Amino acid sequence: MRHVIALDVGGTGMKAALVGPDGELLHEARRDTGRDRGPDAVVASILDFADALRAHGLAEFGEEAAAAGVAVPGIVDTEKGVAVYAANLGWSDVPLRDMLTARLGGIPVALGHDVRTGGLAEGRIGAGRGADRFLFMPLGTGIAGAIGINGVIEPGAHGSAGEIGHVVIRPGGIPCGCARC
């Protein structure tokens, strides 16, 4: 059966699913990120979890996943597939899309920002469906929001729209750990 891997990495835990072509939930699983062991361990946990989902899909459905979508917190360069910075996970400049593509046998992998990806889903199939504008603000380890306008999530001038935790509060004050704001 055709399916995709969906993986949401949070500040403390990961949620995942195998999803069928019609959006049917075929399998779901959860794991800790392992952030207490450091950023390298978090990356290893993500890769291992994705690989376990791949193996489950292959065993259960007899074929490889068609693709994978992975959402991570912090600042994400979706064009390059790089997890640029996440204060709550301690990483910077992780080429996660390439790492996942290699680990998952070359299937296409999309890497996105967790809240903007969630906002996109909410706008397409959730409470924001049919609204020309909406604000999606999930409660989690970090602080972020997604701004939906006419079916698109606003990326902002520098790709960080909604990253409320990175808003400059006091110009000239203590610099953000991301070194970008």
C-alpha positions in Angstrom: 0.0 0.0 0.0 1.3 3.4 -0.9 2.1 5.5 2.2 4.2 8.4 3.5 6.2 8.9 6.7 5.1 11.9 8.7 7.4 12.9 11.6 7.0 15.8 14.0 10.0 16.6 16.2 9.2 18.6 19.3 11.4 20.0 22.0 11.0 16.9 24.2 9.2 14.3 22.1 8.5 13.1 18.6 5.2 12.0 17.1 5.0 10.1 13.9 2.6 8.4 11.5 2.4 6.4 8.4 -0.3 7.9 6.2 -2.1 6.4 3.2 -2.9 8.2 -0.1 -6.3 9.4 1.1 -5.0 10.7 4.4 -5.9 7.6 6.3 -3.8 7.0 9.5 -2.2 3.6 9.0 0.2 3.6 12.0 1.3 6.0 14.7 4.2 6.1 17.2 5.9 8.3 19.7 9.5 8.6 21.1 11.5 11.0 23.2 13.9 13.2 21.4 16.7 12.4 23.9 17.7 16.1 24.1 19.2 15.4 27.6 22.0 13.5 25.7 22.9 16.5 23.5 22.3 17.6 19.9 24.0 14.7 18.2 21.9 12.3 20.1 18.7 14.2 19.0 19.8 13.9 15.4 20.5 10.2 15.9 17.1 9.7 17.5 15.4 11.3 14.6 17.3 9.2 12.0 16.6 6.0 14.0 12.9 6.8 14.4 12.5 7.6 10.7 14.3 4.3 9.8 12.1 2.3 12.2 9.0 3.9 10.5 10.4 2.9 7.2 11.0 -0.6 8.3 7.5 -0.9 9.8 5.9 0.3 6.5 8.0 -2.1 4.5 7.0 -5.0 6.7 3.4 -4.0 7.1 2.6 -2.9 3.5 5.3 -4.7 1.4 6.6 -1.5 -0.1 8.8 1.5 0.6 7.3 4.8 1.7 6.7 7.1 -1.2 8.1 10.1 0.7 8.7 11.5 4.1 7.8 14.8 5.7 9.7 15.9 8.7 8.8 19.0 10.8 11.3 20.4 13.3 11.4 23.4 15.7 13.5 26.5 15.5 14.8 28.2 12.4 14.6 26.0 9.3 15.9 26.7 5.8 13.3 24.7 3.9 15.0 25.4 0.5 18.3 23.9 1.6 16.8 21.3 3.9 18.8 22.5 6.9 17.8 22.8 10.5 19.5 26.1 11.1 19.0 26.5 14.8 16.9 25.2 17.7 17.6 26.5 21.2 15.6 23.8 22.8 17.5 21.0 20.9 20.9 22.6 21.0 21.6 22.1 17.3 22.8 24.4 14.5 23.2 24.0 10.8 22.1 20.3 10.6 21.6 19.1 7.0 18.7 17.0 8.1 17.0 16.5 4.8 20.1 15.1 3.2 20.7 12.9 6.2 17.2 11.6 6.2 17.2 11.0 2.4 20.3 8.9 2.8 19.0 7.0 5.8 15.6 6.3 4.1 17.1 4.8 1.0 16.8 7.9 -1.2 13.0 8.6 -1.0 12.0 12.2 -1.3 12.1 14.0 2.1 10.6 17.4 2.8 11.9 19.3 5.9 9.7 22.0 7.4 9.3 24.2 10.4 7.0 22.4 12.9 4.6 25.3 13.6 4.4 26.5 10.0 3.8 22.9 8.8 1.1 22.5 11.5 -0.4 25.7 10.4 -0.5 24.6 6.8 -2.3 21.4 7.8 -4.7 23.3 10.0 -5.5 25.7 7.1 -6.1 22.8 4.7 -8.0 20.3 6.8 -8.6 21.8 10.2 -10.2 24.8 11.9 -8.6 27.2 9.4 -10.1 25.5 6.4 -12.0 27.9 4.2 -10.7 31.0 6.2 -8.8 33.6 4.1 -6.7 34.5 7.2 -5.9 32.7 10.4 -3.3 32.5 13.2 -2.2 29.1 14.4 -0.5 29.1 17.8 0.1 25.7 19.3 1.3 25.3 22.8 4.6 23.5 23.1 8.2 23.7 24.3 9.0 26.7 22.2 7.0 29.9 21.2 5.9 30.2 17.6 2.9 30.8 15.5 1.9 30.4 11.8 0.1 33.1 9.9 -2.2 31.8 7.1 -3.1 34.1 4.3 -5.2 32.9 1.3 -4.1 29.3 1.7 -0.4 30.0 2.2 1.6 30.2 5.4 3.5 33.5 5.4 7.2 32.8 5.6 8.3 36.4 6.4 11.1 38.4 4.9 13.8 36.0 6.2 11.8 32.8 6.5 11.2 33.2 10.2 7.7 34.6 10.4 5.9 33.4 13.5 9.1 32.7 15.4 7.9 34.7 18.4 10.8 33.5 20.5 13.2 35.3 18.2 11.6 38.7 18.2 14.0 41.4 19.3 12.5 42.9 22.5 15.3 45.2 23.5 17.6 46.5 20.7 21.1 46.3 22.0 20.1 43.9 24.7 21.2 40.4 25.3 21.6 38.8 21.9 19.6 35.7 20.9 21.4 32.4 21.0 20.6 31.9 17.3 23.0 34.8 16.4 20.5 35.9 13.7 18.3 38.3 15.7 
